[in-house]
Amino acid sequence: MVDFKSKVIYQGTGSRTNFGPIPFDVISQADIKLEINDVIIERDDATYPWAPDSLSNPTAVVITGSAPPLGSQVIVFRDTPRDNIYKTFTNEPLNAEDLNNSFKQILFIEQEGYDDYLEAEGLFEGAGNAPLPGEGQEDDFFLVSEGGLWQIRSPAFVLDTLGLGIDNNATFNTVKSASVSATEVSSVSATIENATISNVSGGLVIYDDGQDYTKIKNLSNNPFIIGTTQQGSIVFKPGNEEVFRIQPRIFDNAGLLHNYGDTLPNYLDQTEFGQYNKVALALSGSGKVVAANTTKGWGTVSGTAATGTIGLTPETYGVSSVTRINTGQYRLFLNTDVFAKPDVTRLIINVNLYEIPAGAYTIGVNGRSGALGRFDVYVFSDTLGTAAADADFQFQLF
């Protein structure tokens, strides 16, 4: 503890209002000052009004307002005026008190300055002298305190000290970088120009940030795989409405592209930020995918001559059942898990005989029903279409 000559430090208790004794002399009680938690307190302060306990011989400072809080630092100190000398003497007889106060002023100002120096020295005590960089340390090295002394350390050492080393975990609210290459990136918000990531855990949000388009691009020669666990699904959800999901193979059950019985449209209606947008779908395949260059359904109708055995081959797709209406008249019902009924009017069906029978057979489509989701196929044994006949046939839906 430094033995100051012009100040004394107390700790607030939450109830103490008398701070004394004052271990220093003053020329005037106006030279006594009060400081609480590094703030100079005026005598008429609204919270801590105070005054010396005596005007002629002050020995303590008494606060008449609120007591300084528990743990606060209360400093009573002397601040002797140093702008002018105490008194200018003439040839008249000397006054002992004036002469003594003149010398006290010089002594008190020296004590107060030295106390301030000691206090400042105490703040840096034990910090040690900052070393100069050695050979090979001229650039990009840092000062780190160890054991109260300054040490020169490499950037890798400083990163590890800050918890940013290769074996440490760091959490950032925002990460912005031109390039990030890591085995794992985890953040609440990130803007990344180029990222090499082996594992992403949690939500991954990709947005265009004002560009004309948003893309995920495979720069390697290997396949780009979006995979899930056995229990997970890949869900396509523009806005807040789920359009379809891809369910992976789970044990012995085959994977499934599921869109709840609705055929995918050519575009999706989406309203975002108060604007109406048409989100295009560029997909290929069959089944629930609507694309002009793909087959939507196919199959063979067999056993047409016998009403009880008429049916579809196991390889049939897109048609759920077939009914023999009459001789040479068959009704194909579309599978509503593949097609929505109203979409029948948008499809084209192509039919042909499974085998070429003897004679001049003809086959065609008599009609369709979008509301009922069906096609009616007719077979005739003559070119004029007047003699109905049973015959197996194939169909293809576009």
ABEGO torsion letter per residue (X at the ends): XBBBAABBBBBBAGABABBOBBABBBABAAABBBBBGGBBBBAABAABBBBBABAABBABBBBABBBBBBGBBBBBBBBBBAABBABBBBABBBBAAAAAAAAAAAAAAAAAAAAAAAAAAAAABGAEBBBBBBBGAABGBBBBBBGGBBBBBBAAAAAAAAGABAABBBBBABBBBABBBBABBBBABBBBABBBBABBBEBBBBBAGGBABBBBBBABABBBBBBBBAABBBBBBBEABBABBBBBBBEABBBBBBAGGBBBBABBBBBBGGBBBBBBBBBBEBEABBBAABBABBEBBBGAABAAABBBBAABBGBABBBBABBGBBBBBBBAAABBAAAAAABBBBBBBABBBBEBBBBBBABBBAAAGBBBBBBBABAAGABBBBBBBBBBBX
